[in-house]
């Protein structure tokens, strides 16, 4: 039988470490099974999240990722995500970098 490779769920309340202000679309906890990596699954899931955020009326999507992980830097950079003015965040022993991308609303 065919197993789903991923799904988009939400919306949920924003993480508590985000500053108060206008509500923003935030991508959290995107993981791809190791045996499915390098097959376009991650990019497809990110696009699905962008599409869902746009359908909800947001004009950008942001996320944090491990700032030391060069693969993630390349992955999100290739997908059009760029550093924002948000400072890096220390969370549970990791230094996290915030990146965001403008998306078209629907």
Secondary structure, DSSP 8 states (H G I E B T S, - for coil): ---------------TTS-SSS--EEE------GGGTTTTHHHHHHHHHHHHHHHTT-SEEEEEEETT-HHHHHHHHHTT-EE-SS--EEETTEEEEEEEEE----
